[in-house]
Amino acid sequence: MFSVNTNHPIITPTNDYVLGRKNISIHSEDRDITKWPEANEFSIILPQALQSVQSIKLVDFSLPTSIPIFTLLNQNTRLTIEDLTTEETITISEGSYSAEHLANELQFKINKSINGDKFRVVYDMVENKFKFGNTSNTFKLHFDKDVNFDKDVNTQCQSNVWDNKNRWGLGWNLGFNKETSEARPIASESAETYIGYKQTETLVNWITPAPPAPPAVPAVPAVPAQVWVLSSPNCSNINGESTIYMELDRHNASDELYINNRESKTTANNTKCLSDSSSFGGVVNSYFAKIPTFGFRPDAFSNNLYQSIIDNSPSNGIQYYYKVEDRIEKLKFRFRYHDGTLVNFGNHPFNFSLLFTFLKHDESTNYNSIRVINI
């Protein structure tokens, strides 16, 4: 339609903009290691600044299969044990264990700490439980006490796992509750001193009493041989977390619930540490992507990468901007678990890709208004 008094149209044609795309590949070793010694938190500068950004999406994520499960950061490397004469807190080595290797590590560290060879630790694969024993005396395992990791875990916003309902420490991994567990005496010939082995009918006697001392008076009958044993009340769980949360500073788009009755120290957009209330609640825009880690195995000690599946759902690993971001030239990442514990990657490299979409001027037209064409 034209005005009768002018040769120019009242409605001018629109200026075309196109939706450009840019892939960015990021490796954990790309970070400044002097500033970010651990890969669970670091920032990078993009090769070029991106303007008029409309969306950011996580495309893929390659994780190391050998992420350590028992670490100082996870606060599950300590156990307090008491016998008749002493109470000691033992520390197992950091890493990932098979059930049998963990039992051997516990037995070695307990006997070394208490200076003897009276303790036995085994894993019963039929019951999926760890069993502790002493060949001479009673003993206790103290899981009612918070084993302090504060001086070892100095990372800002690191959570105290003792406040969790699950994964609150080594006791949880072994199948115990937050309480003191005391061993009980049983006759050495009891069936309770036997465990199933390799899903066969073969039984192994895992603990036998120490040789009795000769009686002071030969005529006095010998005391029946007995041992002291303690089994976890629950099934053990020595596997790692099933999910890693990826935070992207200033660009988080997904909300997250908090665990009830736990002081949480996760962050919203990495701006500050937050604490939740005593009721169920959560944080708005607490993370950018939720990365599944299924496929990990406790005995996977190789450096192979596990390709995590990132689906195309708009609820996972994507952020849309209804008002475009004018300029993005720097990104900061943080990787944690749901309870706020930072991921210990064990110095193993990993990599991921981000897809940016942005408005780009279509130079084939010379008009002033905007019309987006998706290419």
Residue pairs with C-beta under 8 A, 6 or more apart in sequence:
1 9
1 10
1 11
2 8
2 9
2 10
3 10
12 367
12 368
12 369
13 365
13 367
14 367
14 369
14 370
14 371
15 361
15 362
15 365
15 366
15 367
15 368
15 369
15 370
15 371
16 362
16 364
16 365
16 367
16 371
16 373
17 359
17 360
17 361
17 362
17 370
17 371
17 372
17 373
18 359
18 360
18 361
18 362
18 372
18 373
18 374
18 375
19 54
19 357
19 358
19 359
19 360
19 372
19 373
19 374
19 375
20 357
20 358
20 359
20 360
20 375
21 355
21 356
21 357
21 358
22 50
22 355
22 356
22 357
22 358
23 59
23 353
23 354
23 355
23 356
24 46
24 47
24 353
24 354
24 355
24 356
25 351
25 352
25 353
26 44
26 331
26 351
26 352
26 353
26 354
27 349
27 350
27 351
28 39
28 42
28 345
28 349
28 350
28 351
29 349
30 44
31 39
31 42
31 43
31 44
32 42
35 42
36 42
36 43
38 155
38 342
38 344
38 345
39 335
39 345
39 347
39 349
39 350
40 334
40 335
40 336
40 342
40 343
40 344
40 345
41 155
41 332
41 333
41 334
41 335
41 342
42 332
42 333
43 249
43 330
43 331
43 332
43 333
44 330
44 331
44 333
45 329
45 330
46 328
46 329
46 330
46 331
48 329
49 327
49 328
49 329
50 327
50 328
50 329
50 356
50 358
51 326
51 327
51 358
52 324
52 325
52 326
52 358
52 359
52 360
53 321
53 324
53 325
53 328
53 356
53 357
53 358
54 320
54 321
54 324
54 357
54 358
54 359
55 318
55 319
55 320
55 321
55 355
55 356
55 357
56 248
56 251
56 288
56 318
56 319
56 354
56 355
56 356
57 317
57 318
57 319
57 354
57 355
57 357
58 246
58 288
58 289
58 291
58 310
58 316
58 317
58 318
58 352
58 353
58 354
58 355
59 310
59 352
59 353
59 354
59 355
60 307
60 308
60 310
60 352
60 353
61 246
61 289
61 291
61 307
61 308
61 310
61 350
61 351
61 352
62 305
62 306
62 307
62 308
62 350
62 351
62 352
63 244
63 291
63 293
63 305
63 306
63 308
63 350
64 303
64 304
64 305
64 306
64 345
64 346
64 348
64 349
64 350
65 295
65 296
65 297
65 300
65 302
65 303
65 304
65 305
65 306
66 96
66 300
66 301
66 302
66 303
66 346
66 348
67 96
67 240
67 293
67 296
67 343
67 344
67 345
67 346
67 348
68 94
68 95
68 96
68 344
68 346
69 76
69 95
69 96
69 97
69 238
69 239
69 240
69 298
70 76
70 77
70 92
70 93
70 94
70 95
70 96
70 97
70 102
70 170
70 173
70 238
71 77
71 94
71 95
71 344
71 346
72 94
72 149
72 152
72 153
73 153
73 155
73 158
73 341
73 342
73 343
73 344
74 161
74 167
74 341
74 344
75 147
75 149
75 153
75 160
75 161
75 162
75 169
75 341
76 161
76 167
76 169
76 170
76 172
76 173
77 91
77 92
77 93
77 94
77 170
78 89
78 90
78 91
78 92
78 147
78 149
78 169
78 170
79 89
79 90
79 92
79 106
79 110
79 141
79 147
79 170
79 171
79 174
80 87
80 88
80 89
80 90
80 141
80 142
80 143
80 145
80 147
81 87
81 88
81 89
81 90
81 110
81 113
81 114
81 139
81 140
81 141
81 142
82 88
82 139
82 140
82 141
82 142
83 114
83 134
83 137
83 138
83 139
84 137
84 138
84 139
86 114
87 142
88 110
88 113
88 114
89 147
90 106
90 109
90 110
90 112
90 113
91 109
92 102
92 105
92 106
92 109
92 170
93 105
96 240
96 298
96 299
96 300
96 301
97 105
97 238
97 298
98 298
98 299
99 123
99 125
99 130
99 236
99 238
100 123
102 123
102 130
102 238
103 121
103 122
103 123
103 130
104 121
106 121
106 130
106 132
107 119
107 120
107 121
110 119
110 121
111 117
111 118
111 119
118 134
118 135
118 136
118 137
118 210
119 132
119 133
119 134
119 139
120 132
120 133
120 134
120 135
120 206
120 207
121 130
121 131
121 132
121 133
122 130
122 131
122 133
122 195
122 206
122 207
123 129
123 130
123 131
123 236
124 130
124 131
124 195
124 196
124 231
125 196
125 197
125 198
125 199
126 195
126 196
126 199
127 195
127 196
127 231
127 235
128 175
128 235
128 236
129 175
129 231
129 232
129 234
129 235
129 236
130 174
130 175
130 231
130 232
130 236
131 195
131 206
131 229
131 230
131 231
131 232
132 139
132 141
132 183
132 229
132 230
132 231
133 183
133 193
133 206
133 207
133 227
133 228
133 229
133 230
134 183
134 227
134 228
135 207
135 208
135 209
135 210
135 227
136 209
136 210
136 228
137 228
138 182
138 183
138 184
138 185
138 228
139 182
139 183
139 228
139 230
140 180
140 181
140 182
140 183
141 171
141 176
141 180
141 181
141 230
142 180
143 169
143 171
143 176
143 177
143 178
143 179
143 180
143 181
144 178
144 179
144 180
146 160
146 162
147 162
147 169
149 160
155 342
156 273
157 265
157 266
157 267
157 273
157 340
158 265
158 340
158 341
158 342
159 263
159 264
159 265
159 266
159 339
159 340
159 341
160 263
160 265
161 167
161 168
161 169
161 339
161 341
162 168
162 169
163 261
163 262
163 263
164 259
164 262
164 339
165 259
165 260
165 261
165 262
166 172
167 173
167 241
167 339
168 178
171 177
171 178
172 237
173 236
173 237
173 238
174 232
174 236
175 232
175 233
175 234
175 235
175 236
175 237
176 232
176 233
176 234
177 233
177 234
181 230
181 233
182 230
183 228
183 229
183 230
184 228
184 229
184 230
185 226
185 227
185 228
186 192
186 193
186 226
186 227
186 228
186 229
187 224
187 225
187 226
188 207
188 208
188 209
188 225
188 226
188 227
189 225
192 229
193 205
193 206
193 207
193 208
193 227
193 229
194 203
194 204
194 205
194 206
195 203
195 204
195 206
196 202
196 203
197 203
197 204
207 227
207 229
208 227
209 225
209 226
209 227
212 222
212 223
212 225
215 222
238 298
239 296
239 298
240 293
240 296
240 298
241 293
241 337
241 338
242 292
242 293
242 294
243 290
243 291
243 292
243 293
243 337
243 338
244 290
244 291
244 293
244 335
244 336
244 337
244 343
245 256
245 266
245 286
245 287
245 289
245 290
245 291
245 335
245 336
245 337
245 338
246 287
246 288
246 289
246 290
246 291
246 317
246 333
246 334
246 335
247 267
247 269
247 270
247 286
247 287
247 288
247 333
247 334
247 335
247 336
248 288
248 289
248 319
248 331
248 332
248 333
249 269
249 270
249 331
249 332
249 333
249 334
250 269
250 270
250 332
251 269
251 288
251 319
251 331
252 268
252 269
252 270
252 285
252 286
252 287
252 288
252 319
253 285
253 288
253 318
253 319
253 320
254 285
254 286
254 287
254 288
254 289
254 290
254 315
254 316
255 282
255 283
255 284
255 285
255 286
256 266
256 282
256 283
256 286
256 287
256 338
257 280
257 281
257 282
258 264
258 266
258 276
258 280
258 281
258 282
258 283
259 338
259 339
260 278
260 279
260 280
261 278
262 276
262 339
263 275
263 276
264 274
264 275
264 276
264 339
264 340
265 273
265 274
265 275
265 340
266 273
266 274
266 283
266 286
266 336
266 340
267 273
267 274
267 283
267 286
267 334
268 274
268 283
268 284
268 285
268 286
269 285
270 332
270 334
274 283
276 282
288 317
288 319
289 310
289 316
289 317
290 316
290 317
291 308
291 310
291 317
292 308
292 309
293 306
293 308
295 306
296 306
303 348
305 350
305 351
310 316
310 317
314 320
324 358
324 359
328 356
331 354
334 342
335 342
335 343
335 345
336 342
336 343
337 343
359 370
359 372
362 373
